[in-house]
Amino acid sequence: MLKEIKNLIAFLTIIPVGMDPDFLVDAANCMYLFPAVGALIGLLVGLFAWLLLHILSALIVGVLTLGFLLLITGLHHTDGLLDFGDGVMYQGSPEEKIEIMHDQQTGTGGLALGLVTMLTTALCIAGLSMSLVVPSLIVSEVSAKLAMMIGAWVGNSAHKGMNTYFVNAMHGRYRNLRLITALTISFGIAVPLLWIGGFTAVIAGLVTALIMVWFSNRHFRGVTGDVMGAMNELARMVSLIMILAVVRWA
């Protein structure tokens, strides 16, 4: 199991834990542990933000923290967000849309979606108080990683690629057990940290994933690796928005 967890961390981050040749298979089979790795990422990023808040203004901390988060995750999911934006905006068949997503050039749709998502995320981080920044970033990363797992569990593969490993694993023999485990981990981390805010954030991530699966079925006839990467970025943003909304309401 340690080998699988190591490959899972290597897949989701740039943390130098080493990567085995079959890392993709291990990451797919252990996708139900994505939220746990998300909690680790959120903890590292949250501590970074907490330290910066002692010496810098909140707005600068929000931007730098987002940059640190993107660095830790290797911009892997951000690239999927940009490709997703391009694919959705392109007027053509699902096959043509998928081909556009594989294009190395980023178009207007990707730039617009990426800009709005990144700016909103940075501003949300800037809006967190010093006492909330660590638990909020942990919960938002848990929600983001759970969203990808839900996308693979609910959706079907739009084409054969990296996404196929994860979709097949989440549609396999233990799919319901893996779902229950992922949900237990997510709520087990989020609710003790932020109570109703944590619960709401995880639900927001779940809803984001389901909406994106529906959206992707219309545009691509299934989910792709880029779609799951976009789920991560958008679910994080939505979760942070919900946390701020609950805090303001409370």
C-alpha positions as CSV (number, residue, x, y, z in Angstrom):
1,M,0.0,0.0,0.0
2,L,2.9,2.3,0.7
3,K,4.0,2.0,-3.0
4,E,0.5,2.9,-4.2
5,I,0.4,6.0,-1.9
6,K,3.8,7.1,-3.1
7,N,2.7,6.8,-6.7
8,L,-0.5,8.7,-5.9
9,I,1.5,11.6,-4.4
10,A,3.9,11.5,-7.3
11,F,1.0,11.8,-9.7
12,L,-0.8,14.6,-8.0
13,T,2.2,16.7,-6.9
14,I,5.8,17.5,-7.7
15,I,6.9,16.3,-4.3
16,P,10.0,14.1,-5.0
17,V,8.9,10.8,-3.6
18,G,9.8,8.8,-6.7
19,M,7.6,7.4,-9.4
20,D,7.4,3.7,-10.4
21,P,6.7,2.7,-14.1
22,D,3.2,1.6,-13.2
23,F,2.4,4.8,-11.3
24,L,-0.7,5.5,-13.4
25,V,-2.3,2.1,-12.6
26,D,-1.7,2.6,-8.9
27,A,-3.0,6.2,-9.0
28,A,-6.2,5.0,-10.7
29,N,-6.8,2.1,-8.4
30,C,-6.2,4.3,-5.4
31,M,-8.2,7.3,-6.7
32,Y,-10.5,7.0,-3.7
33,L,-7.5,8.4,-1.6
34,F,-7.3,11.5,-3.7
35,P,-9.0,13.6,-0.9
36,A,-6.4,12.5,1.6
37,V,-3.6,13.7,-0.7
38,G,-5.6,16.8,-1.2
39,A,-5.6,17.4,2.5
40,L,-1.8,17.1,2.5
41,I,-1.5,19.6,-0.3
42,G,-3.9,22.0,1.4
43,L,-2.0,21.7,4.7
44,L,1.3,22.7,3.0
45,V,-0.3,25.5,1.1
46,G,-2.3,26.7,4.1
47,L,0.9,26.9,6.3
48,F,2.6,28.9,3.5
49,A,-0.3,31.3,3.4
50,W,-0.5,31.6,7.2
51,L,3.2,32.5,7.4
52,L,2.9,35.1,4.7
53,L,-0.1,36.7,6.3
54,H,2.2,37.8,9.2
55,I,4.3,40.0,6.9
56,L,2.3,40.8,3.7
57,S,-1.2,42.2,2.8
58,A,-4.0,39.7,2.2
59,L,-4.2,40.4,-1.6
60,I,-0.6,39.7,-2.2
61,V,-0.8,36.6,0.0
62,G,-3.8,35.3,-2.1
63,V,-1.8,35.6,-5.3
64,L,1.4,34.1,-4.0
65,T,-0.5,31.3,-2.3
66,L,-2.2,30.4,-5.5
67,G,1.1,30.4,-7.2
68,F,2.6,28.1,-4.6
69,L,-0.4,25.8,-4.9
70,L,0.0,25.6,-8.7
71,L,3.7,25.0,-8.3
72,I,3.1,22.0,-5.9
73,T,0.6,20.5,-8.3
74,G,2.8,21.1,-11.3
75,L,0.2,23.1,-13.2
76,H,-1.1,19.7,-14.4
77,H,-4.8,20.4,-13.7
78,T,-4.5,24.1,-14.7
79,D,-3.5,22.9,-18.2
80,G,-6.7,20.8,-18.2
81,L,-8.8,23.8,-17.3
82,L,-7.4,25.8,-20.2
83,D,-7.9,23.0,-22.6
84,F,-11.4,22.5,-21.3
85,G,-12.2,26.1,-22.0
86,D,-11.0,25.8,-25.5
87,G,-12.9,22.6,-26.2
88,V,-16.2,24.0,-24.9
89,M,-16.0,27.2,-26.9
90,Y,-15.1,25.5,-30.2
91,Q,-18.1,25.1,-32.5
92,G,-17.8,21.6,-33.9
93,S,-18.4,17.9,-33.3
94,P,-17.3,16.2,-30.1
95,E,-14.4,14.6,-31.9
96,E,-13.2,18.0,-33.1
97,K,-13.7,19.5,-29.7
98,I,-11.5,16.8,-28.2
99,E,-8.9,17.4,-30.9
100,I,-8.9,21.1,-30.0
101,M,-8.3,20.3,-26.4
102,H,-5.2,18.3,-27.4
103,D,-3.8,21.3,-29.3
104,Q,-0.8,22.8,-27.6
105,Q,-1.9,26.3,-28.4
106,T,-4.3,28.0,-25.8
107,G,-7.2,29.8,-27.3
108,T,-9.5,32.6,-26.2
109,G,-11.9,30.2,-24.4
110,G,-9.1,28.7,-22.3
111,L,-7.6,32.0,-21.5
112,A,-10.9,33.5,-20.4
113,L,-11.9,30.5,-18.2
114,G,-8.4,30.3,-16.7
115,L,-8.2,34.0,-16.0
116,V,-11.6,34.1,-14.2
117,T,-10.9,30.9,-12.3
118,M,-7.4,31.9,-11.1
119,L,-8.4,35.5,-10.2
120,T,-11.5,34.3,-8.3
121,T,-9.5,31.7,-6.4
122,A,-6.7,34.1,-5.5
123,L,-9.3,36.7,-4.2
124,C,-11.1,34.0,-2.2
125,I,-7.8,33.1,-0.5
126,A,-7.1,36.7,0.1
127,G,-10.5,36.9,1.8
128,L,-9.7,34.2,4.4
129,S,-8.7,35.3,7.9
130,M,-5.5,34.0,9.5
131,S,-7.5,31.6,11.7
132,L,-9.4,30.2,8.7
133,V,-6.8,30.1,6.0
134,V,-5.2,26.7,6.9
135,P,-8.4,24.7,7.4
136,S,-10.1,26.4,4.4
137,L,-7.3,25.5,2.0
138,I,-7.3,22.0,3.4
139,V,-11.0,21.6,2.8
140,S,-10.9,23.2,-0.6
141,E,-8.2,20.8,-1.8
142,V,-10.1,17.9,-0.4
143,S,-13.2,19.0,-2.3
144,A,-11.2,19.5,-5.5
145,K,-9.7,16.0,-5.4
146,L,-13.1,14.5,-4.5
147,A,-14.6,16.2,-7.5
148,M,-12.2,14.4,-9.8
149,M,-13.0,11.1,-8.2
150,I,-16.7,11.7,-8.6
151,G,-16.2,12.7,-12.2
152,A,-14.5,9.4,-12.9
153,W,-17.1,7.5,-10.9
154,V,-20.1,9.0,-12.6
155,G,-18.8,9.7,-16.1
156,N,-17.7,7.6,-19.0
157,S,-14.5,7.9,-20.9
158,A,-14.8,10.1,-24.0
159,H,-11.8,8.6,-25.7
160,K,-8.9,6.3,-24.9
161,G,-6.2,8.0,-22.9
162,M,-5.0,8.7,-19.4
163,N,-8.6,9.3,-18.2
164,T,-9.5,5.7,-19.2
165,Y,-7.4,4.3,-16.3
166,F,-9.3,6.3,-13.8
167,V,-12.8,5.8,-15.3
168,N,-12.3,2.1,-15.6
169,A,-11.0,1.8,-12.0
170,M,-14.0,3.8,-10.7
171,H,-16.4,1.6,-12.7
172,G,-14.8,-1.6,-11.5
173,R,-15.8,-4.3,-9.0
174,Y,-15.3,-2.1,-5.9
175,R,-16.7,1.2,-7.2
176,N,-19.3,1.7,-4.5
177,L,-16.9,0.8,-1.7
178,R,-14.4,3.3,-3.2
179,L,-17.1,6.0,-3.4
180,I,-18.0,5.4,0.2
181,T,-14.4,5.5,1.3
182,A,-13.7,8.8,-0.6
183,L,-16.8,10.4,0.9
184,T,-15.9,9.3,4.4
185,I,-12.4,10.7,4.1
186,S,-13.7,14.0,2.7
187,F,-16.4,14.6,5.2
188,G,-14.2,13.2,8.0
189,I,-11.7,15.9,7.3
190,A,-13.9,18.8,6.2
191,V,-16.6,18.7,8.9
192,P,-14.3,18.7,12.0
193,L,-12.2,21.5,10.5
194,L,-15.0,23.9,9.4
195,W,-18.3,22.3,10.6
196,I,-21.1,23.5,8.4
197,G,-18.6,25.4,6.2
198,G,-16.7,22.2,5.6
199,F,-19.8,20.2,4.8
200,T,-21.1,22.9,2.4
201,A,-17.7,23.1,0.7
202,V,-17.6,19.3,0.0
203,I,-21.2,19.3,-1.2
204,A,-20.3,22.3,-3.5
205,G,-17.4,20.3,-4.9
206,L,-19.7,17.3,-5.5
207,V,-22.3,19.4,-7.3
208,T,-19.6,21.0,-9.4
209,A,-18.3,17.6,-10.5
210,L,-21.8,16.4,-11.4
211,I,-22.6,19.6,-13.4
212,M,-19.3,19.2,-15.3
213,V,-20.0,15.6,-16.1
214,W,-23.4,16.6,-17.6
215,F,-21.7,19.5,-19.5
216,S,-19.0,17.2,-20.8
217,N,-21.4,14.6,-22.0
218,R,-23.1,17.3,-24.1
219,H,-19.8,18.6,-25.6
220,F,-17.5,15.6,-25.6
221,R,-19.8,12.6,-25.1
222,G,-17.9,11.7,-21.9
223,V,-15.1,12.9,-19.7
224,T,-11.5,13.3,-20.6
225,G,-8.3,13.9,-18.6
226,D,-8.6,17.6,-19.3
227,V,-12.2,17.6,-18.0
228,M,-11.1,16.0,-14.7
229,G,-8.3,18.6,-14.4
230,A,-10.8,21.4,-14.9
231,M,-13.0,19.8,-12.3
232,N,-10.2,20.1,-9.8
233,E,-9.7,23.8,-10.4
234,L,-13.3,24.7,-10.6
235,A,-14.3,22.7,-7.5
236,R,-11.6,24.3,-5.5
237,M,-12.8,27.8,-6.5
238,V,-16.5,26.9,-5.8
239,S,-15.6,25.4,-2.4
240,L,-13.7,28.5,-1.4
241,I,-16.6,30.7,-2.4
242,M,-19.0,28.6,-0.4
243,I,-16.7,28.7,2.7
244,L,-16.6,32.5,2.5
245,A,-20.3,32.7,2.0
246,V,-20.9,30.5,5.1
247,V,-18.5,32.6,7.1
248,R,-20.2,35.8,6.1
249,W,-23.7,34.3,6.7
250,A,-22.6,33.0,10.1
